Amino acid sequence: MIRLMTGEVDEIACVAAHCDDIAIGVGGTLLSLCRARGGVRVHALVLCGGDSDRAEEERNALSDFCPGATVALTVLDIPDGQVPAHWDRAKRALKDFRQTCEPDVVFSTQRDDAHQDHRTLAELTPTEFRDHLILGYEILKWEADTPRATLLHPLAADVLDEKSLLLHKHYPSQLGHDWFDDEAFRGLARLRGVQCRSRYAEAFVVEKAIIGFGEPTGERTTA
């Protein structure tokens, strides 16, 4: 399996439909990136939850999931489950959000997600981040919509431990769901690890990417 390296990542954009989506889908990757490089700038936009205690859950969680990073978070109050009906507002919010950052990578939902809010956001994200690397994360839930991943990011065991701990610490409102438990998160991470010859991993769907082979772009010179 060929490893593709991004180089230094200084600025990250994370977009989500709901509070906890980012932590579930990309929490381990955020921990790894922020631990490895101090001073990362993380910009996050969440469409739903701003009118509830979930916004505070999200604020506290991202602070811990992004150690040493500068985090700017916006949580809107679009009703949960009704993002398609508020398409104009979601589109406008994403457009405004795009003006606040110039990220090296964008983490968003993926197009084949069965939840209508996630699916709508996945369709909107590339209309604003047109020249960026967009990685669609997966969100474990009741629906059998686990994607066929095209990119995998290995996670160290201690990173997965921390991810699970922080999910349970910061999202008490979700603990009643039968899918929100340590076994579920570890099971999915283990499966994704098997698929990239690692112990654990998080999986993503690549929206679109450009790859360069061989020499750097430019005219080749010969001696």
N, C-alpha and C positions, 0 to 999 in steps of 0.2 A: 504494500500500500504506500503510495507516494504522499509525503507530508508537504503541504503547502504552507509556507510561513508568511505571516502578514507584515512582519517588521514591527516597529514600535507602535503601540496604540496609546494615544494620549487623550483622545476624546471619544466618548461613546454616547449613542442615543438609544434609549429603550422606550418602546411604545407598547401600551397594553390596553385591553378593554377594561379589565378589573384589577383592583388591588389584589395582590398575591400572584398574578399571572407572571410577572417578571421574575419573582423569586422562585417560583416553581419551574419555569421554563429555562431560565438562564442564570439562576442563583449561583451555581457552582462555578460557572465560567466567570461571572463577575468577581467572585471571591479570588479566583486564580489570577485574573488580570490585575486587580487592584493590589493584591499582595505582592505581585512581581514587579510592579512599577508604581512608585509613589507619585502623588499629584495628578492622577488621572481625573479628567472632568467627565462626570456622568450627568446627562440630561435625560429626564424621564417624564413621560406624559401618560396619564391614565385617564380613560374616558368616563368611568363610572365610580361612584363611591364618595364623591366630594361632599355629599350631604349627610354623611354618616360617620361613625367612629372608625370605619375602615380606612379613611384617609390618614388618620393618625397612626394606625397600624402600619400602613405603607411607608410613611415617613420614617418611623423608627426602624423598620425592617431594612430599608435601602441604606440607611446610615451604617448598619452592621454588615450588610452584604457588600458594601463598597468601602472597606477600611482604607483610610488614608486618602480617599478621593474627595473631591468637591462635588456635592450632589445638588442638583437643581430639580425639584419635583413639582409638577402641576397635576392636580387631581380634579377632574370635572365632575359634574353631577348629572350626567346623562343617565336615565333610568336603566338599571341592569336588565339586559335582555331586549332592549329597544334601540340599540345603536342604529340598525338599518332605518328606523323611523325618524332618526335624528341625523340623517346622512349629512345634511348641509352644515350642521353645527360641528360634527366630527371632522368633516373635510376642512372647515375653516380653522378649527383648533390645530389640526395637523399642519396646515399651512403656516399658521403663526408660530408653531413650535419649530418648524424647519428654519425659520429666520433667526432663531436663538442659538444655533449650533452649526458646526461644520465637522461632523463626526468622521472618524476613521472606519467605524462599523456601526450599522443600525441593527438592533435586535427587535423583531416584531413577531406577530403571530403568522401562521402559515395558511395558505389559501384553502387547503382541504380540511381545515378544522370544522367539525360538525356544529359548533356553537355559532349562531348567527352574528354575535358581536365580534368574535374573533375573526371570522371570515370576512366581515365587512372591513375591519381594520387592516387585514392583510391585503385586501384589494386597494385600499387607499394609500398605504405607505409608499409604494413605488411611484405614485403620481406626484409626490412631493420630494422624495429622496431619489431623484432620477439618475444621479451619477455616483451612487454610493453602493458599497457592499451591504446587502440586506440579508440577514440570516433569520429565517423563520423558525421560532422555537416551538416545541411541543408542550401541550398542557394535559397532564394526566387527568382523566375524569371518567364518568360513567360510559359515555359514548365510545364505541370501538373505532376511533378515528386516528389511531397512532400512525403517523406518516411513514413513508418509505424515505428514510433519511439519506441525504446526499453529502452531508458533512458531519463529522463527529469530533468532539473535543474531549480528550481524555481528562479524567479528574483523579487527583490523588485521593487516597482513602480518607485522610484527615479533612480534606475539603468537603467530601460528601458528608462526613460526620457533622461538620459545622453547618452545612446547608440544612440538613434535617433538623438539627437543634434550633437553628434560627427560625425555620418555618413554624415549628411548634411554639417557640417563644413569642413570636410577633403576630401570629394570626390566630388568636384564641377563638375568634368568631367562626373559624372554619373547622374546628376540631370535631364537630359533630358529624361531619361528612365521612362516610365509610371509606372513601378513597384517600382521605387526608391522613395518612399515617406513615410511619417510618418504613414499614415493610414495602409499601407501594412505591415510595420514592427510591428506595434502595433496589428494589426489583427492576424497575425501569432502567436505572443507572447501570446495573449489572448487565442487563441485556444489551444496552448500547456499548458497554465496555467489550463484551464478547465480539461485537461487530467491528471493533477496531483494534483487537488484540491488546486491550487494556483491562484493568480490573473494573473501572467505572468510567462512564462518559456521559456527556449531554449531547443530544442530537439536534441537528438543524436541517432545514431545507433551504438551499441556496436559491434566491430569487433570480439573480443573474450575476455573472462574474466574467471578468476578462483575465486571461492568463497570458503571460509572456514566457516564451521558451528561449533558452540559450542566452545570447548576449543582450545587454541592455539596449533599449530603443535608441536608434541613431545610426548614423552611417558607419559601416564597418571599415576599419583601417587595416592595412597590411604592411608588414615591414619590407 
